[in-house]
Each structure stands twice: as C-alpha cells, then as structure tokens.
C-alpha cells in the first residue's frame, strides 16, 4: 500500500469516494510511512496513528452507508504543533508547554476534522514559531529530506513550519497545516519543493492557535501542488465569532475556479526586490517565472514598492513587541511548566519558569519586544514601525493600481546547511527579506516550486495578491506550476 502515499490530496479524496481504495488503507499506509521516516527527519513531536485510523473508519462507514462524503474525506494530514488539539499534547515546540493537553480544539483543526481529514500527528516547528530553519525547537532540529548534490550534510527545512514542509516533501503526509507570521509557510515551502499559501489576514481563524504576533499570524495549508492547497484552504477558512480579527466573508470555491489562463491579467515585478548580490540561481528562476507567466497570457510590468527596504527592520520591531506581550501569559501559574525554587516568591517563580522553559531565540525576541515597548522607546521604535508598516501597505495599494498579482523570489537562497546561519541572528533574519512585506500588509501570498538550483536543491517563486484575491494568487501559481513542470523528489535516505 506504500503507493498510496505517493498520491496527492485530491487523488486520495477522489479515490476514496470512487471506492478505488478505503480510507483505512490510506491511513494505514501513511502511519507506516511516518513510523519509518520520523526517527530520521524528526518532523513530528507526537504521532497520533489512532486519530488517523478513527477518522478513516468514520469515512469508510459513511461511504458504505451511502452518505455524501465531506471535502477531505479519507485524507490524512499533519497538524503543526501550534494548533490546540483536544486531548493531544500541544507544545509550540517549547519546554514551557511540554505536557500541556488542551481541553478544546482550535477552530481551524476542528474545521479540518469536520471536513473528513484525519490527524497523523503534531508537527515540529521553531519554538513559538520563532525561526527560519527549525533549529530553535526544544524537541530537536527537523531535518530536510533534501540533500545537495554529492553532499550528505543535513539541510534546513525552513521555518517556522519546518516539520510541515519536511513531512509533505517526504510524502509522509498528504498535506499539512502551517502558520505564517513573516514567511513561515512560504519560505519552508520553497526550501523543500512544495506549495504553501498564506491567505489574507483574517481568512482563517486564529482561535486556538498559540500566538506569536497577533496582527501578523495567519494559518494556511502546505501541500504538494496548487490544487491541493486550494482544497485544503477552503476547508480551513471561514468566519469565526470567537476571533475578533476573523473576516465575515463567504469562502469561495477556489479549487473549482482554478485556471492557468492569465489572459487579461497583469503581473508586477518590483524593482526593489532585485537586491545587490542576488543569488544567480534565484535570479534565473525569477526570470523563468516571468517568462512562464507571459506564456500563460499575462502582461508583465515593472512596479515600485519603495518602502521595501524598511520592511525587515519594521517586522523585527512589531513582531517581537507583540510576542513579548503574548508570551507574558506563560508564568508557571495556570498551565505548562512551573519551576518553583525552594522558599521562592512569586517573582522568583516567574523568572525561574521562563528561564527554564523558553529557548534562547524566544528570550531574545521577548527582550527586544519589551525594550521597544518600554517607556522612552515606545515612540522611537514601536510607533515609528507602525507608521512604516502603513507606508508599506500603501505601496502595495498603489502597485495594485497597475497590476493584479506580484511575482518575486520566495527566499534569497536555497536551503542552507543546519548550523550555517544560526550563530548570527541577523543573517538568519535575512531569510525573510522577500516574504515579510506581504505579511506586514496582510496580503495573500504563496510559494510555488520553480526548479532546482545548481546544487540540486529546490527554489520557489513567490506570488502576492490583492486583499481577498486568493483566487488570483492560486491561478498565477497554477500557471507557473504547469509550465515549470517541477517533478523533482528528494532521494530517499531515511
């Protein structure tokens, strides 16, 4: 049954509905793939084979009884360990939440279970979603299934959704959830040769997702192709009265409306993204993407996003500021880790719990955030950053007067060797240089595989759309996918 794990999400769904195989056979095959690969990849923090089998049994019973099947019936997925899952440990990859068993289900995960999906387990990530390489997890690095030509050095799967990207690329899940604050769906998708989309801010409920930066965090799908992402996103999205930032809008049938015909559409190419020293492989893939979109019928124009140069420093003021506020709830009193030294007072417990529970990168960002929010620095840093954020959003508004979708590279390089950048936080933060602006503006954006670099590692192309125009982004992604013909697979070494 191992060939079942080679099928796409839509092929699994359609095969189960047609009776070509049972949902239980699919779940059994994926459970076996997870058990084989996870010791090497470390993509899962917790595996839940029983959850996948129970969901499959319900689907098989419904089909046998002649009932209509839900949109994801029979599809086993991985759940990023940032989503609260009732009765299953949820840690955000941090020791401070190790052992926490939520008594409730996040809105997004509940929507997926209602759509018929089953959970193979909770996927590893950078701790509290803070990182670009999945090296900050308290449960160890995730290892990318990809290796460079002639090189066995372990590569980063990207971050923070590194467990999700590695699991999808290794074919041990049919699809996975991710979250994106500054690129944490798109960059790992690019590093591992898969597709990932961050929808418009507010499309997917944040209720029950462990918060990093509340004005930026957004859930989205990671899958093998554009069609799978469209179907998965439709199941995840929708209004939630429990989330004050949730969009009260109908969820379009993105999958049914997919088309790679871009006649009458205009694609913008921002000149500011042609940064000095742009990697030659990345530059070539970008030029290839422009040619593919022209072939699909699109008109291509140069545009300007003049405040792009300020996006990264703006993000690394706003996101840590919000993180310092959100993570103040981890105090050792209500849930998670409690470190209570002998004869200690309340403040001692707070300090000891946070010192033991938070990792170095989380502490760094809390300290940065607390500093920029402090008296005397709030106006100089945080207020100014919010003003620049507004200017970045205005740049996009003006650009969309000239074009329908924007094309850029997803990341400035292909996947790097684990440990290569972690010693220098600033170098690591530069991984988000192309993805952060769309996050600051709350726009839909996705990464689609474009090909391989000279070392044989995947490269992604990045599409940014108008607010609420996920369809335009998906269609442009489909046009690239159809013309890139990306079919490369990581050679199995695990």
C-alpha positions as semicolon CSV with decimal commas, in nm:
position;residue;x (nm);y (nm);z (nm)
1;X;0,000;0,000;0,000
2;X;0,302;0,230;0,002
3;X;0,199;0,364;-0,341
4;X;-0,097;0,534;-0,170
5;X;0,143;0,777;-0,003
6;X;0,252;0,896;-0,348
7;X;-0,097;1,026;-0,426
8;X;-0,194;1,390;-0,397
9;X;-0,463;1,512;-0,160
10;X;-0,718;1,541;-0,439
11;X;-0,628;1,197;-0,577
12;X;-0,676;1,041;-0,232
13;X;-1,008;1,218;-0,181
14;X;-1,135;1,114;-0,524
15;X;-1,003;0,759;-0,492
16;X;-1,175;0,706;-0,159
17;X;-1,501;0,848;-0,296
18;X;-1,480;0,621;-0,602
19;X;-1,405;0,311;-0,396
20;X;-1,063;0,255;-0,553
21;X;-0,928;0,204;-0,201
22;X;-1,055;0,260;0,150
23;X;-0,973;0,546;0,382
24;X;-0,841;0,290;0,630
25;X;-0,592;0,162;0,372
26;X;-0,473;0,517;0,313
27;X;-0,437;0,592;0,685
28;X;-0,250;0,264;0,742
29;X;-0,005;0,341;0,461
30;X;0,067;0,692;0,590
31;X;0,102;0,572;0,950
32;X;0,365;0,325;0,831
33;X;0,546;0,599;0,635
34;X;0,553;0,824;0,942
35;X;0,688;0,545;1,162
36;X;0,965;0,475;0,911
37;X;1,073;0,833;0,840
38;X;1,024;1,024;1,163
39;X;1,326;0,887;1,354
40;X;1,547;1,038;1,082
41;X;1,355;1,354;0,993
42;X;1,218;1,444;1,340
43;X;0,921;1,607;1,165
44;X;0,669;1,502;1,432
45;X;0,676;1,583;1,803
46;X;0,382;1,350;1,869
47;X;0,231;1,089;1,636
48;X;-0,139;1,001;1,651
49;X;-0,197;0,690;1,439
50;X;-0,520;0,611;1,623
51;X;-0,666;0,952;1,532
52;X;-0,595;0,891;1,163
53;X;-0,745;0,542;1,173
54;X;-1,055;0,653;1,364
55;X;-1,124;0,932;1,112
56;X;-1,072;0,683;0,829
57;X;-1,314;0,436;0,984
58;X;-1,583;0,705;1,001
59;X;-1,529;0,786;0,634
60;X;-1,546;0,420;0,530
61;X;-1,864;0,371;0,731
62;X;-2,021;0,680;0,576
63;X;-1,938;0,560;0,225
64;X;-2,069;0,210;0,297
65;X;-2,392;0,368;0,420
66;X;-2,434;0,572;0,104
67;X;-2,376;0,905;0,277
68;X;-2,227;1,205;0,097
69;X;-1,858;1,241;0,179
70;X;-1,700;1,558;0,315
71;X;-1,442;1,753;0,107
72;X;-1,135;1,595;0,273
73;X;-1,283;1,253;0,346
74;X;-1,006;0,996;0,377
75;X;-0,717;1,245;0,367
76;X;-0,456;1,206;0,645
77;X;-0,274;1,527;0,732
78;X;-0,013;1,661;0,972
79;X;-0,101;1,935;1,222
80;X;0,159;2,194;1,313
81;X;0,207;2,182;1,690
82;X;0,088;2,539;1,724
83;X;-0,278;2,439;1,686
84;X;-0,457;2,329;2,002
85;X;-0,582;1,972;1,962
86;X;-0,823;1,841;2,222
87;X;-0,672;1,555;2,420
88;X;-0,341;1,568;2,229
89;X;-0,030;1,743;2,360
90;X;0,024;2,093;2,218
91;X;0,363;2,248;2,292
92;X;0,453;2,515;2,032
93;X;0,785;2,320;2,036
94;X;0,870;2,473;2,375
95;X;0,953;2,311;2,709
96;X;0,733;2,568;2,878
97;X;0,425;2,394;2,730
98;X;0,557;2,037;2,735
99;X;0,283;1,810;2,868
100;X;0,002;2,061;2,805
101;X;-0,312;1,873;2,689
102;X;-0,575;2,120;2,565
103;X;-0,935;2,052;2,668
104;X;-1,051;2,226;2,348
105;X;-0,989;2,220;1,972
106;X;-0,866;2,510;1,760
107;X;-1,117;2,639;1,507
108;X;-0,900;2,552;1,207
109;X;-0,826;2,197;1,319
110;X;-1,193;2,139;1,401
111;X;-1,288;2,256;1,052
112;X;-1,044;2,005;0,904
113;X;-1,181;1,718;1,114
114;X;-1,534;1,821;1,016
115;X;-1,418;1,808;0,651
116;X;-1,319;1,443;0,697
117;X;-0,943;1,471;0,744
118;X;-0,754;1,256;0,995
119;X;-0,450;1,358;1,201
120;X;-0,123;1,168;1,168
121;X;0,039;1,373;1,446
122;X;0,165;1,709;1,569
123;X;0,444;1,854;1,355
124;X;0,766;2,007;1,483
125;X;0,841;2,377;1,438
126;X;1,065;2,656;1,554
127;X;0,982;2,731;1,916
128;X;0,672;2,954;1,934
129;X;0,713;2,989;1,553
130;X;1,026;3,200;1,603
131;X;1,286;3,094;1,349
132;X;1,363;3,031;0,983
133;X;1,538;2,694;0,998
134;X;1,356;2,480;1,257
135;X;1,665;2,487;1,477
136;X;1,501;2,656;1,776
137;X;1,264;2,371;1,865
138;X;1,302;2,232;2,216
139;X;1,246;1,888;2,061
140;X;1,541;1,896;1,823
141;X;1,603;2,005;1,466
142;X;1,384;1,891;1,181
143;X;1,599;1,752;0,901
144;X;1,500;1,829;0,543
145;X;1,455;1,524;0,320
146;X;1,659;1,710;0,057
147;X;2,037;1,680;0,020
148;X;2,260;1,881;-0,212
149;X;2,435;1,706;-0,499
150;X;2,723;1,498;-0,367
151;X;2,673;1,626;-0,012
152;X;2,523;1,445;0,288
153;X;2,519;1,750;0,519
154;X;2,171;1,792;0,672
155;X;1,979;2,087;0,529
156;X;1,729;2,319;0,694
157;X;1,364;2,253;0,603
158;X;1,290;2,621;0,657
159;X;1,092;2,767;0,940
160;X;0,896;2,801;1,138
161;X;0,678;2,537;0,967
162;X;0,975;2,307;0,909
163;X;0,808;1,991;1,031
164;X;0,517;2,058;0,795
165;X;0,739;2,122;0,494
166;X;0,963;1,820;0,559
167;X;0,665;1,587;0,610
168;X;0,492;1,696;0,289
169;X;0,814;1,680;0,086
170;X;0,896;1,333;0,222
171;X;0,547;1,208;0,126
172;X;0,463;1,103;0,482
173;X;0,156;1,329;0,499
174;X;-0,086;1,417;0,221
175;X;-0,084;1,781;0,334
176;X;-0,015;1,982;0,648
177;X;-0,120;2,297;0,827
178;X;0,126;2,580;0,873
179;X;0,121;2,926;1,021
180;X;0,282;3,231;0,867
181;X;0,387;3,541;1,059
182;X;0,663;3,671;0,832
183;X;0,706;3,386;0,584
184;X;0,679;3,068;0,790
185;X;0,464;2,887;0,533
186;X;0,623;3,025;0,218
187;X;0,996;3,003;0,297
188;X;0,989;2,638;0,413
189;X;0,772;2,551;0,112
190;X;1,040;2,699;-0,113
191;X;1,320;2,513;0,068
192;X;1,154;2,174;0,026
193;X;0,997;2,196;-0,318
194;X;0,631;2,208;-0,213
195;X;0,348;2,463;-0,235
196;X;0,224;2,678;0,052
197;X;-0,017;2,970;0,074
198;X;-0,072;3,236;0,338
199;X;-0,424;3,373;0,287
200;X;-0,539;3,727;0,351
201;X;-0,509;3,812;0,720
202;X;-0,835;3,707;0,882
203;X;-0,934;3,437;0,630
204;X;-0,852;3,161;0,882
205;X;-0,942;3,187;1,248
206;X;-0,658;3,233;1,494
207;X;-0,866;3,096;1,782
208;X;-0,685;2,806;1,944
209;X;-0,352;2,879;1,772
210;X;-0,065;2,958;2,009
211;X;0,005;3,326;1,944
212;X;0,335;3,475;1,832
213;X;0,243;3,817;1,683
214;X;-0,132;3,860;1,674
215;X;-0,151;4,123;1,398
216;X;0,058;3,905;1,167
217;X;-0,014;3,536;1,246
218;X;-0,222;3,355;0,985
219;X;-0,286;2,986;0,926
220;X;-0,259;2,828;0,583
221;X;-0,205;2,496;0,402
222;X;0,113;2,330;0,278
223;X;0,073;2,062;0,014
224;X;0,226;1,907;-0,296
225;X;0,058;2,129;-0,554
226;X;-0,166;2,430;-0,607
227;X;-0,489;2,232;-0,638
228;X;-0,427;2,057;-0,306
229;X;-0,364;2,392;-0,137
230;X;-0,686;2,536;-0,281
231;X;-0,895;2,246;-0,148
232;X;-0,723;2,247;0,191
233;X;-0,756;2,624;0,231
234;X;-1,130;2,611;0,157
235;X;-1,169;2,365;0,444
236;X;-0,960;2,579;0,683
237;X;-1,109;2,922;0,608
238;X;-1,428;3,085;0,729
239;X;-1,571;3,332;0,978
240;X;-1,528;3,258;1,346
241;X;-1,711;3,471;1,605
242;X;-1,453;3,364;1,863
243;X;-1,180;3,556;1,670
244;X;-1,228;3,933;1,656
245;X;-0,996;3,956;1,352
246;X;-1,185;3,689;1,154
247;X;-1,328;3,803;0,820
248;X;-1,705;3,771;0,794
249;X;-1,697;3,678;0,426
250;X;-1,806;3,372;0,226
251;X;-1,537;3,117;0,143
252;X;-1,500;3,091;-0,237
253;X;-1,470;2,756;-0,414
254;X;-1,106;2,820;-0,500
255;X;-1,042;2,468;-0,628
256;X;-1,333;2,469;-0,872
257;X;-1,229;2,807;-1,016
258;X;-0,862;2,721;-1,079
259;X;-0,734;2,825;-1,421
260;X;-0,384;2,878;-1,562
261;X;-0,516;3,112;-1,835
262;X;-0,389;3,457;-1,736
263;X;-0,502;3,649;-2,043
264;X;-0,617;3,992;-1,935
265;X;-0,416;3,975;-1,611
266;X;-0,112;4,190;-1,532
267;X;0,186;4,077;-1,325
268;X;0,403;4,331;-1,146
269;X;0,778;4,287;-1,099
270;X;0,904;4,508;-0,812
271;X;1,241;4,660;-0,892
272;X;1,333;4,686;-0,521
273;X;1,347;4,306;-0,493
274;X;1,647;4,299;-0,731
275;X;1,875;4,331;-0,431
276;X;2,252;4,368;-0,458
277;X;2,425;4,033;-0,479
278;X;2,106;3,841;-0,558
279;X;2,190;3,472;-0,587
280;X;2,236;3,381;-0,956
281;X;2,015;3,071;-0,933
282;X;1,740;3,270;-0,762
283;X;1,764;3,546;-1,025
284;X;1,738;3,291;-1,307
285;X;1,433;3,123;-1,153
286;X;1,268;3,465;-1,122
287;X;1,335;3,536;-1,490
288;X;1,197;3,192;-1,576
289;X;0,884;3,271;-1,377
290;X;0,833;3,595;-1,568
291;X;0,859;3,405;-1,897
292;X;0,612;3,139;-1,778
293;X;0,354;3,398;-1,678
294;X;0,391;3,572;-2,013
295;X;0,337;3,236;-2,180
296;X;0,015;3,199;-1,978
297;X;-0,108;3,521;-2,134
298;X;-0,021;3,771;-1,863
299;X;0,106;4,119;-1,928
300;X;0,421;4,192;-1,724
301;X;0,505;4,541;-1,595
302;X;0,772;4,689;-1,371
303;X;0,643;4,832;-1,044
304;X;0,791;5,004;-0,742
305;X;0,747;4,920;-0,374
306;X;0,969;5,198;-0,239
307;X;0,948;5,115;0,132
308;X;1,056;4,753;0,084
309;X;1,400;4,831;0,230
310;X;1,238;4,913;0,564
311;X;1,019;4,602;0,584
312;X;1,259;4,372;0,766
313;X;1,353;4,615;1,047
314;X;0,986;4,712;1,080
315;X;0,886;4,348;1,117
316;X;1,157;4,280;1,374
317;X;1,021;4,562;1,589
318;X;0,649;4,483;1,560
319;X;0,665;4,103;1,583
320;X;0,887;4,088;1,895
321;X;0,678;4,361;2,058
322;X;0,363;4,156;2,013
323;X;0,546;3,841;2,119
324;X;0,663;3,998;2,444
325;X;0,300;4,074;2,526
326;X;0,159;3,737;2,414
327;X;0,421;3,527;2,592
328;X;0,370;3,706;2,924
329;X;0,090;3,454;2,989
330;X;0,347;3,176;3,042
331;X;0,414;3,237;3,408
332;X;0,401;2,892;3,572
333;X;0,068;2,966;3,739
334;X;-0,206;2,837;3,511
335;X;-0,065;2,575;3,275
336;X;0,257;2,432;3,141
337;X;0,592;2,427;3,318
338;X;0,628;2,553;3,674
339;X;0,976;2,597;3,822
340;X;0,938;2,681;4,192
341;X;1,273;2,705;4,375
342;X;1,275;2,640;4,749
343;X;1,147;2,933;4,956
344;X;1,085;3,131;4,637
345;X;0,835;3,411;4,595
346;X;0,603;3,475;4,301
347;X;0,854;3,681;4,104
348;X;1,119;3,414;4,159
349;X;0,881;3,154;4,017
350;X;0,810;3,367;3,712
351;X;1,180;3,414;3,646
352;X;1,277;3,052;3,705
353;X;0,990;2,916;3,494
354;X;1,068;3,140;3,198
355;X;1,440;3,083;3,223
356;X;1,391;2,707;3,211
357;X;1,103;2,699;2,964
358;X;1,191;2,948;2,691
359;X;1,474;2,886;2,444
360;X;1,744;3,142;2,351
361;X;1,569;3,276;2,039
362;X;1,239;3,321;2,223
363;X;1,417;3,504;2,505
364;X;1,597;3,725;2,251
365;X;1,272;3,831;2,087
366;X;1,094;3,886;2,420
367;X;1,378;4,113;2,529
368;X;1,374;4,306;2,201
369;X;0,998;4,342;2,221
370;X;0,998;4,452;2,581
371;X;1,268;4,709;2,503
372;X;1,082;4,869;2,210
373;X;0,763;4,890;2,418
374;X;0,933;5,039;2,721
375;X;0,890;5,396;2,842
376;X;1,116;5,628;2,647
377;X;1,148;5,394;2,348
378;X;0,786;5,320;2,254
379;X;0,751;5,624;2,028
380;X;1,103;5,599;1,892
381;X;1,067;5,237;1,781
382;X;0,719;5,083;1,800
383;X;0,518;5,389;1,693
384;X;0,760;5,457;1,407
385;X;0,744;5,095;1,297
386;X;0,366;5,111;1,279
387;X;0,388;5,422;1,062
388;X;0,629;5,249;0,825
389;X;0,401;4,945;0,818
390;X;0,124;5,172;0,693
391;X;0,354;5,307;0,422
392;X;0,441;4,952;0,311
393;X;0,071;4,868;0,286
394;X;0,014;5,186;0,085
395;X;0,294;5,086;-0,155
396;X;0,106;4,765;-0,231
397;X;-0,225;4,950;-0,276
398;X;-0,064;5,177;-0,535
399;X;0,110;4,885;-0,705
400;X;-0,221;4,705;-0,745
401;X;-0,349;5,003;-0,945
402;X;-0,102;4,881;-1,209
403;X;-0,118;4,502;-1,173
404;X;-0,325;4,212;-1,046
405;X;-0,054;4,000;-0,886
406;X;0,314;4,048;-0,795
407;X;0,595;3,799;-0,865
408;X;0,917;3,781;-0,660
409;X;1,153;3,510;-0,537
410;X;1,037;3,341;-0,215
411;X;1,375;3,329;-0,040
412;X;1,720;3,471;-0,114
413;X;1,878;3,124;-0,142
414;X;1,806;2,755;-0,147
415;X;1,814;2,553;0,177
416;X;2,132;2,605;0,378
417;X;2,317;2,355;0,595
418;X;2,188;2,329;0,952
419;X;2,405;2,540;1,181
420;X;2,534;2,758;0,897
421;X;2,335;3,069;0,994
422;X;2,214;3,005;1,348
423;X;2,519;3,168;1,509
424;X;2,428;3,505;1,354
425;X;2,065;3,607;1,421
426;X;2,080;3,894;1,172
427;X;2,189;3,663;0,891
428;X;1,907;3,426;0,982
429;X;1,652;3,709;0,984
430;X;1,752;3,799;0,627
431;X;1,586;3,477;0,510
432;X;1,255;3,663;0,543
433;X;1,354;3,960;0,327
434;X;1,116;3,873;0,039
435;X;0,827;3,732;0,243
436;X;0,788;3,989;0,523
437;X;0,637;4,280;0,323
438;X;0,324;4,083;0,227
439;X;0,279;3,982;0,591
440;X;0,301;4,340;0,713
441;X;0,032;4,435;0,460
442;X;-0,188;4,131;0,542
443;X;-0,194;4,017;0,178
444;X;-0,243;3,668;0,034
445;X;0,084;3,519;-0,088
446;X;0,210;3,177;-0,188
447;X;0,525;2,993;-0,288
448;X;0,532;2,753;-0,582
449;X;0,827;2,528;-0,678
450;X;1,020;2,675;-0,971
451;X;1,304;2,429;-1,021
452;X;1,638;2,331;-0,871
453;X;1,946;2,539;-0,803
454;X;2,289;2,438;-0,929
455;X;2,337;2,226;-0,613
456;X;2,017;2,030;-0,685
457;X;1,803;2,194;-0,415
458;X;1,452;2,340;-0,468
459;X;1,381;2,706;-0,536
460;X;1,042;2,874;-0,500
461;X;0,866;3,162;-0,670
462;X;0,651;3,397;-0,463
463;X;0,317;3,543;-0,570
464;X;0,144;3,827;-0,382
465;X;-0,217;3,928;-0,448
466;X;-0,471;4,191;-0,357
467;X;-0,661;4,151;-0,029
468;X;-0,914;3,866;-0,057
469;X;-0,786;3,765;-0,404
470;X;-0,658;3,420;-0,313
471;X;-0,805;3,303;-0,645
472;X;-0,577;3,531;-0,844
473;X;-0,275;3,411;-0,650
474;X;-0,372;3,045;-0,690
475;X;-0,434;3,085;-1,063
476;X;-0,098;3,252;-1,118
477;X;0,062;2,977;-0,911
478;X;-0,110;2,715;-1,127
479;X;0,027;2,885;-1,440
480;X;0,381;2,862;-1,301
481;X;0,328;2,504;-1,183
482;X;0,203;2,393;-1,525
483;X;0,499;2,547;-1,707
484;X;0,776;2,475;-1,456
485;X;0,689;2,105;-1,465
486;X;0,855;2,057;-1,128
487;X;0,863;1,686;-1,053
488;X;1,190;1,650;-0,863
489;X;1,183;1,442;-0,547
490;X;1,420;1,422;-0,255
491;X;1,617;1,098;-0,288
492;X;1,514;0,872;-0,001
493;X;1,796;0,833;0,253
494;X;1,595;0,768;0,572
